[in-house]
């Protein structure tokens, strides 16, 4: 199979360009003719694109996917065909890896494939929920509406992530700076003071002895510290992926004061917003729950969804079923009952997601407010310990001279 670049005209007289995958030029022209395009020119592309040759480890930022979705939604609503929209986006994209992926998606569609199937070839960029929504839009003939809803949802998720991430910048900077200062003190300053104390034979208090012991250990065994830290992180990561490890860690996370409640609210925002979007796009409730199961970032929620799906399939009411699982707060089951009774479950879930998002933003503010004084207290205690441990022997030394 080879790729051919073409220039053609539609019935309306509009000129279109793109690439098509075909075994020969004649077959490529026939394929374009079947799509009711009048071929002006067609030439074999010199470079052959192979998705397998794409650099797999180069990341495509989440913001890139959000912009891609908004732009293609706008173009489709404006009346452009998917191949045309993809060709424009491919030319505008500065990320070469993502541009190659867009080119491959464009080729698949021009060659007669579906948009959803083409996106499914890149699960590292497009989530199962994203792909399921696109397929639902294709089957229902409402691709423009589905893409617009998907773009709105992704933009809301990006803004929410930005708020949460922005609130964590200050604590991270403070903790990083504190770690650097302590590292310099323990490996550079304290060893020099230790030599001074030995020369004068000063009697050292217990705090200074402890500080010198820690400094000596870090200077002589720094390589062991690194090995233990790296090995611990690697071992924890392996254990975290096991069934037991995942259950233990996710349970602990949800019980951490403030942070655990924030994590729970974030999961509920994604769950309610996505379920609303899936139902609105025409996906059956059971199928939507099955899709959502793999997208939730906590095993407790995933296990609950598995059990809920089984009960709903047997005919149990959705609201009553959710009420049986404590990971979901009572308001979820109450609002779902209202949605079931009114026949507007998708609208109810969307309102619920906005409620949880507002709660999450308030928790982020509270967490930031709580972290700042905690950091200052920890920083003050640490600095105070170091200062007392360093100053006390010097004070004793000056008293001896007197």
N, C-alpha and C positions, 0 to 999 in steps of 0.2 A: 504494500500500500504506500502511496506517495501523497504529498500535499500539493495542491494547485491553487495559486492565487488567481482570482477572477475579477472581472469587471462586468456587470450586467445591468439590465434595466428591468424594472417592474412594469406591470400593465399600465400603471399610472404615468410611466415615463421617468420615474425617479431612478437615478443611478445608484447602484449599491456595489460595494466591494467586500472581499473577504477571502477566506481560505476554505477549501473543501478537500476531504480525504477520499481518495479513489484509486483503483488499481491502474487507471490509464486516463489520458486526457479526454478520450472519447466518452468513457464512462462518467467522468466528472461533468462534462457538458450535458450528458443525458440526465444526470442527477439534478443539475440546475434547471434543465428544461422541465423536468417533472415538477419542480417547485414553482413553475410558471414564471421563470426568469429568462429574459432574452440575453444570451451571452454576447458581450461585445469583444472581450478578449479573455484568454485563459492560458496560463503558463505554469509549468512545474516550478514549485518553490525550491530554491537551491538548498536551503537549510532544512533538514528533516527534524521534526520535533518528536521527541520521545519523552513522555512524562517520567519515565524511569530515570532519565538523566538529570532531572531537576535536583538541585541541592536539597536533600531531605531535611537537613538539620537547620536550615535558615528559617527563622520564624516569620510568620505573617502576623503583625499586631492585630489585636481585636478591633482597634479603631479602623484599620484598613477594611475589615469585613463590614463594619457598620457603614462606612462611606460607600463601599461597593453596593450594598443593599439599597441605600437611599438613592444613589444615582441611577441604578438600573430600574428601580421602581418608578422614579420620575420619568425616565425615558419611555418605559412601557406604557405608562398612563398617557404620555404625550403622543403615542401612536407608533413609536418605533418598534420594529421587530426585535426579538431577542438577539439574533446574530449581529444586527446593526448596533444595538446597544453595547454588546460585548466587545465589538470591534473598536468602538469609541473608547470604552473604558480601558481596553488593553493598551491603546495608544497613549492614554493619559497616566497610566499607572507607573510610578517610579520604581516600585519594588519588582525586580526582574523575575523573582521566583513566582510571585503572584500573577505577574503578567503572563508567564508561561502557562500557569494553571488556567487563566482566563482564555488563552488561545486554545488550549485543549478542549475546554468546555464549548467554546465556539465551534470548533471542528466537529465535535460530537453532535451538536444540534443541527448544523448544516448538513451533516451526513445522515440525518433522519432520526437521531436519538432524542430522548426527552431531557428537559432541563434538570429535573430531579435526579435522573440516573447519572447525568454528567457531573452534577455536584457531589454525588455519592462516591465518586472516584477520589475525592479529596476530603476524607473525614477529619483530617488534621486542621482544616480550615472551617468546614461547615458541619455543625452539630446534627445529630439525628433529628432533632426537633426542626431545625432549619430545613432539612431535606424533606421531612414529612409534610411540612406546610407548603413547600413548593409543589410537591406531588399532588397535594390536595387542591391547590390552585389550578394545576394543569387539568386534573380530572373534572373539576367543576366549571372550568372556563372562566374563573375569576382570578387569573394570575395577577392582574394589576392591583386588585384590592388586597390580595394576600400579601404581595410584596410591600405595599404601603403599610399594612399593619405590622409586618415583620420589621420594616425599617423603623417605625415608631417605637416598637418594643425594644429593639437593639439600641436605639439612641437613649431610651430611658434607662436601660441597663448600664450603658456607658457612663451616663451622668451620675448614676447612683454609685458605680464603682469609683468614679473620680472623687466624689464627696467622701467616701469611706477611706480611700487611699490618701487623700489630702489631709484628713484628720490624723493620720498615723505618721505623717512626715516629721512633725516636731519631736515626738517621743523617740523616733528612730535616730534622728540627728543627735539628740542629747545622749542617748545610750551609746551610740557609736563614738562620739567624742570622749565620753567617760571611759570607755574601754581602751581607747588609744592612750589617754593620759595615764591610766593605771598601768598599762603595759610599759610605757616609757619609764615611769617611776620604779617599777619592779625590776627592770632589766638594766637601767642606766644609773639612776639617781641613788637608789638604795644600796647597791654594791659599793659605790664610792663612799657613802656614809659609813658602811660597815667597816671598811678599812680604817677610817678615821677613828671610830670607836675602839677598835682593837689596838691602835697605836697608843691611845691615851688610857686604855684599860678601864673604861667607864663601865659601871654596873648598869646593865640594861634592864628596863622593866619588861614584864611579860608581853605587853603589846608590841614592843620593839623586837623582842626575840621572835615572836610569831611572824611579824612582818619580814624580818631578815630570813627566817626559815622559808617563807613563801617565795621570797626573792631568789634565794639560793637554789631552790628547787626549779624555778622557772628558768634560771640562767643555765643550770647544768642539765636539766631534763626537758628542755623546750621541745625537742623532737618527740619525746614520749607524749607530751601534752597534745601535740598536733596529731599523732597517731591515734591517741585515745579519742580525741574529738571527731576526727574523720571516720574512724572505725565505728564510733558510737552512732554517728549520723547515718552511716551506711547500714549498720545493723538494725537501727530503729526503722529505717525506711523499708527494709526487707520484712521486718516483723509487722510493720504497719499495713502491709499489703495482704497479710494473712487474714483469715476470717475472724480469728480471735482478736488479733491486733487492731483490726479496723473497728470492731465492735467496742473494744475497751477505749481506744483513743476518741472515737466519735462520742461515746457516752460521757467521757471526762470533759470534752470540749463544751458540750451543752450544759454542763454543771458549773463551769467557771463563772464566778460573779461578773455581771455586766457583759463580758465578752461572749459568754455562752448564750445569753439572751439575744445579743446582737446577731450572732451566727444563726440562731434559730429564726429570727425575723428576716434575715437575708434569704434564707432558704424558702421561707413562706412567700416572700415577694416573688421570687422566681417561679415557684410552684403555681401560685394563683394566677399570675400574669400569663404564664405559658399555657396553662390548662384553658384559660379563657380564650386565648388566641387559637388553640387547636380546635376547640368546640366551635368557635365562630367560623373557622375555615371549613367546617363540614366533616371533621373527623369524628368518628364514633367515640363515645365516652370511654369505653373499655380500651380501644386502640390508643386513645390519648393518654390514659393512665399507664399503658404499657410503654409508650414512648417516653413518658416522663420518668418512669422508674430508673432508667439508665442515666438520666441527666441530673438527678439529685445528688448533692455532694456529701450526704451523710447516710450511713448504712441504716440507722434507726428509721429514717424517713422512707428509705427504699423498702425495707422489710414491711413497714406499715402499708405502703402502696400495694405491695404484692398481696397481702391479706385482704385489703380493701377491694382490689380487683376481683378476687375470688368470690367475695360476698356479693358484690354488685352483680357479677355474672349470674349468681343464683337468685337474683331478684330482690335483694335487700335494698332499702332506700339509701341513697348516697349520704345524706346528712346524718342519719342514725349510725351508719357504718363509721364515718369519720369520728363520731363522738366516742367511740370505743377505744381510741388510740390517744394516749396522753401527749404524744409529741405534737399533736395538732391542738391548739388552744380552742376553748369552747366556741369562740366567735366563728371559727371555720365551719363547724357543723351547723350552727345556727343560721349563718348566711346561706349555706348550701341548701338547707331546708326551704328557705325563702325562695331561692332560685329555682328549686324543683317545683314548688307550688305555683309560682308565677310563670314558669316556662322561660325564664330569662337567666339561666344559670351562667351564661357567658358574661352578661353585664354585671351580675352579682359578683362574680369572681374578679372582674376587672376593678370594681369598686373596693373589693377586699384587698387586692394587691396595692392599691393606692393607700389604703389605711395602714398596711404593714410597712410600706415605704416611708410614710410619715413617722411611724413609730421607730423605724430603724434610724432615720435621720436624727430624731430626738435622742436615741440611745448613743449615737455617735458623738453628739455634742456632750452628753453626760459622761461618756467614757473619756473623751478628751479632757474634760474638766477635772475628772477624777485622777487621770494619769499624771497630769502636770504636778500637783502637789506630792503625789507618791514618788515621782522621779526626784523632785527636789529634796524630799526627806532622805531617800536612799543615797542620793549624791552627797547631801550634807553629812550623813553618818559615815560614809566611806571616806570623804575628804577629812572629816574630823578625826577618824581613827588614824589615818596616815600622818596628819599634822601632829597629833599628840605623840604618836610613836617616834616621830623624827625629832620633835622639839624637846621632849622630856630629857633624853640623854644629853643634849646640848646644854640645856639649863643646868643639869647636874654637873656638867663639865665646868661651866662658868663659876659655879659655886665653889668648886675645888680650888680654882685659881684665886678666889677671894680669901 
